[in-house]
Amino acid sequence: MHRGNILIWSCFCALCLIAQAATAQAFIVQEASTRLSNDVYLLNAKIELNLSTESLEALENGVPLTIGLEIEIRQQRKLLWPKRVARVNTHHQLKFHALSKQYLLKNLNTGVTTSFRLLVDALEALGSWQDFPLIDGTLLQAEKHYLGRLRLRLDIGALPAPLRLVAYLSPAWRMKSDWYQWPLQHP
């Protein structure tokens, strides 16, 4: 009986390590910063996107992938946890058009679609954020300290219904980055 418990425990630990490895490095925020221009904080960020084998196979077979970027501005406070003062969510849909053999990247907030011949180019465009308007600087108090933070994740809820259950159960579909945090620079 004792050996059976050890074997079960070892299998459980191995599965946990495999699940952690599958989700550990899916999306990586390499850098993020903001700058103030004309009283608006602009976000610049670089994110590396690594799609799992399962998601790549689904994409190549016509399943669109929706990827969301969550951004928060938080006010640092003494003796209390940070207070969220702003939140921005933006979503992009990536799909493969089999007839034209192109990858289409659609900003679901604006409706603008861009096409790419190579997947690597589409993922690079999705991971490059240049001068994205984040928050009006007049909404932040000069004497307070603020942090920005962001993360990127695959929206499993946007997958087609038959695939959604499989995606919720499989660690290969839980692609996301860790929260990346940086200080907002005051003028």
C-alpha positions in Angstrom: 0.0 0.0 0.0 2.8 2.4 0.8 4.4 1.9 -2.6 1.1 2.5 -4.3 0.8 5.9 -2.5 4.3 6.8 -3.5 3.6 5.9 -7.1 0.4 7.9 -7.2 2.1 10.9 -5.5 5.0 10.7 -8.1 2.6 10.6 -11.0 0.7 13.6 -9.6 3.9 15.6 -9.2 5.0 14.7 -12.7 1.7 15.8 -14.2 1.9 19.1 -12.3 5.4 19.7 -13.6 4.2 19.0 -17.2 1.2 21.3 -16.8 3.4 24.0 -15.4 6.0 23.6 -18.2 3.2 23.8 -20.8 1.9 27.1 -19.6 5.1 28.7 -18.2 6.5 30.5 -21.2 3.5 30.9 -23.6 3.6 34.7 -23.7 6.4 36.7 -22.3 6.3 40.5 -21.7 9.9 41.5 -22.5 9.5 45.2 -21.7 6.8 47.9 -21.1 7.0 51.6 -20.4 4.9 54.7 -20.7 5.7 58.3 -21.7 3.7 61.4 -21.4 2.9 63.3 -24.6 0.4 66.1 -24.8 -1.1 65.1 -21.4 -1.7 61.5 -22.5 0.3 58.5 -21.3 1.4 56.4 -24.2 2.3 52.7 -23.8 5.2 51.1 -25.5 5.6 47.3 -25.0 7.2 44.3 -26.5 5.7 40.9 -26.0 6.9 37.5 -27.2 4.1 35.1 -28.2 4.7 31.4 -28.4 1.6 29.4 -29.5 1.2 25.8 -28.3 1.2 23.0 -30.8 -2.5 22.5 -30.2 -3.4 26.1 -30.8 -1.3 26.2 -34.0 -3.0 23.2 -35.3 -6.4 24.7 -34.6 -5.4 28.0 -36.2 -4.2 26.2 -39.4 -7.6 24.4 -39.5 -9.6 27.6 -39.5 -10.2 28.2 -35.7 -9.7 31.9 -34.9 -7.8 32.7 -31.7 -8.7 35.7 -29.6 -5.9 37.2 -27.6 -6.6 39.9 -25.0 -4.3 42.5 -23.5 -5.2 43.7 -20.0 -3.7 46.9 -18.8 -4.1 48.5 -15.3 -3.0 51.7 -13.7 -2.7 51.4 -10.0 -2.0 54.0 -7.3 0.6 53.0 -4.7 -0.6 53.6 -1.2 1.1 53.3 2.2 -0.2 50.5 4.5 -2.8 49.5 1.9 -2.8 47.4 -1.2 -2.6 49.4 -4.5 -5.8 51.0 -5.7 -6.8 50.4 -9.4 -7.6 53.8 -11.0 -7.9 52.7 -14.6 -8.3 49.5 -16.7 -8.0 49.0 -20.4 -8.8 45.8 -22.3 -8.1 45.3 -25.9 -8.7 42.1 -28.0 -7.3 40.9 -31.2 -8.4 37.9 -33.3 -5.9 35.9 -35.3 -7.1 33.6 -38.0 -5.7 31.8 -41.0 -7.4 32.3 -44.4 -6.8 29.1 -46.3 -7.7 30.4 -49.7 -5.3 33.3 -49.7 -2.9 31.5 -47.3 -2.6 34.6 -45.2 -2.9 35.3 -41.5 -5.5 38.0 -40.6 -5.1 40.0 -37.4 -8.2 41.9 -36.5 -8.4 44.5 -33.7 -11.8 43.7 -32.2 -11.9 47.1 -30.6 -11.5 49.1 -33.8 -12.4 46.6 -36.5 -9.2 47.2 -38.4 -7.8 44.0 -40.0 -4.2 43.5 -41.2 -3.0 40.6 -43.3 0.4 38.8 -43.1 1.9 36.1 -45.3 3.8 34.6 -42.3 2.6 33.7 -38.9 5.7 35.0 -37.3 5.0 38.4 -38.7 1.5 38.4 -37.4 2.7 37.4 -33.9 5.4 40.1 -34.0 2.8 42.7 -34.9 0.5 41.5 -32.1 3.4 41.7 -29.6 4.6 45.2 -30.6 2.8 48.1 -29.0 3.9 51.6 -30.0 2.4 54.8 -28.6 -0.8 53.1 -27.5 -2.9 55.8 -25.8 -3.4 54.6 -22.2 -4.7 57.3 -19.9 -5.2 61.1 -19.8 -2.4 62.5 -17.6 -4.8 65.0 -16.0 -6.6 62.1 -14.3 -3.6 61.3 -12.2 -2.4 63.4 -9.2 1.1 64.7 -9.5 2.0 63.9 -5.8 0.9 60.3 -6.0 2.9 57.3 -7.2 1.4 55.1 -9.9 2.3 51.8 -11.5 1.3 50.3 -14.8 0.9 46.6 -15.3 -0.1 44.4 -18.2 -0.6 40.9 -19.2 -1.6 39.1 -22.4 -3.7 35.9 -22.6 -5.6 33.6 -24.9 -9.3 34.0 -24.5 -10.5 30.5 -24.2 -14.1 31.6 -23.9 -14.0 33.0 -27.4 -13.2 29.6 -28.9 -15.9 27.6 -30.7 -18.1 25.7 -28.3 -16.9 22.2 -29.2 -13.2 23.2 -28.6 -13.9 25.3 -25.5 -14.3 22.3 -23.1 -11.1 20.7 -24.3 -9.3 24.0 -24.0 -10.4 24.6 -20.4 -9.2 21.1 -19.4 -5.8 21.2 -21.3 -2.8 23.1 -20.0 -1.6 23.6 -23.6 -4.4 26.1 -24.1 -3.8 28.2 -21.0 -1.5 30.6 -22.7 -0.8 33.8 -20.9 1.9 36.0 -19.6 2.7 36.9 -16.0 1.8 40.4 -14.9 4.5 42.9 -16.0 4.7 46.0 -13.8 6.5 49.4 -14.3 6.4 52.8 -12.7 4.6 55.6 -14.5 6.9 58.6 -14.9 5.6 61.9 -13.8 6.6 65.1 -15.7 
